[in-house]
């Protein structure tokens, strides 16, 4: 599991480097960002990311305390039993 802060994720933008957007097509991974209330990472307050078809989703609050994970695509999203 990769643990990054929001500051780490946006640092390249502050340095003036350009980011290239990926084309809108299916991908081998879905990206999930889980946001927490503080640096203890115990109270989850939001989720965002993209699914395997690069559809974006977001719910709750965005904070600087975030854990980013990438999960391999296995077929459909949402997975069976997922209930937001």
C-alpha positions as CSV (number, residue, x, y, z in Angstrom):
1,X,0.0,0.0,0.0
2,X,1.3,3.4,-1.0
3,X,0.9,6.2,1.5
4,X,1.1,9.8,0.1
5,X,0.0,13.1,1.3
6,X,-1.9,15.5,-0.9
7,X,1.2,17.8,-0.8
8,X,3.3,15.0,-2.3
9,X,0.8,14.4,-5.1
10,X,0.6,18.1,-6.2
11,X,4.3,18.9,-5.8
12,X,5.1,18.5,-9.5
13,X,2.5,21.1,-10.3
14,X,4.1,23.6,-8.0
15,X,7.4,23.1,-9.8
16,X,5.9,24.0,-13.1
17,X,6.2,20.6,-14.8
18,X,3.5,19.6,-17.1
19,X,1.4,16.4,-16.7
20,X,0.0,14.6,-19.7
21,X,-3.5,13.2,-19.4
22,X,-4.0,9.6,-20.3
23,X,-6.4,8.8,-23.2
24,X,-9.9,7.9,-22.2
25,X,-9.8,4.1,-22.5
26,X,-9.8,1.1,-20.2
27,X,-6.9,0.6,-17.9
28,X,-5.4,-2.3,-16.1
29,X,-5.8,-0.7,-12.7
30,X,-8.3,1.3,-10.7
31,X,-7.1,4.0,-8.4
32,X,-8.7,4.6,-5.0
33,X,-7.8,7.5,-2.7
34,X,-9.1,7.3,0.8
35,X,-9.0,10.5,2.8
36,X,-8.6,10.7,6.6
37,X,-9.5,13.4,9.2
38,X,-5.9,13.7,10.5
39,X,-2.4,12.3,10.6
40,X,-3.5,9.3,12.7
41,X,-5.3,7.8,9.6
42,X,-8.0,6.3,11.8
43,X,-11.2,8.1,10.7
44,X,-12.0,7.9,7.0
45,X,-13.8,11.0,5.7
46,X,-13.9,10.5,1.9
47,X,-13.1,8.4,-1.2
48,X,-12.2,9.3,-4.7
49,X,-10.6,7.7,-7.7
50,X,-11.3,6.1,-11.0
51,X,-12.6,2.7,-12.0
52,X,-11.2,0.4,-14.7
53,X,-13.1,2.3,-17.5
54,X,-11.6,5.5,-16.1
55,X,-15.0,6.7,-14.8
56,X,-14.3,9.1,-11.9
57,X,-16.0,8.9,-8.5
58,X,-15.9,11.0,-5.3
59,X,-17.7,11.0,-2.0
60,X,-17.1,12.8,1.3
61,X,-14.3,15.2,2.1
62,X,-10.9,15.6,0.5
63,X,-8.1,16.2,3.0
64,X,-4.3,16.3,2.9
65,X,-4.2,12.9,4.7
66,X,-4.7,10.4,1.9
67,X,-3.8,6.8,1.1
68,X,-3.6,6.0,-2.5
69,X,-4.0,2.4,-3.7
70,X,-4.1,0.8,-7.1
71,X,-6.1,-2.4,-7.6
72,X,-5.9,-4.6,-10.7
73,X,-9.0,-4.6,-12.9
74,X,-10.7,-7.9,-12.7
75,X,-13.8,-7.2,-14.8
76,X,-16.6,-5.1,-13.5
77,X,-17.0,-2.1,-11.3
78,X,-18.4,-1.9,-8.7
79,X,-17.4,-5.2,-7.3
80,X,-20.3,-7.5,-6.2
81,X,-21.6,-6.5,-2.8
82,X,-20.4,-3.0,-3.0
83,X,-22.9,-0.6,-1.5
84,X,-21.9,3.1,-1.2
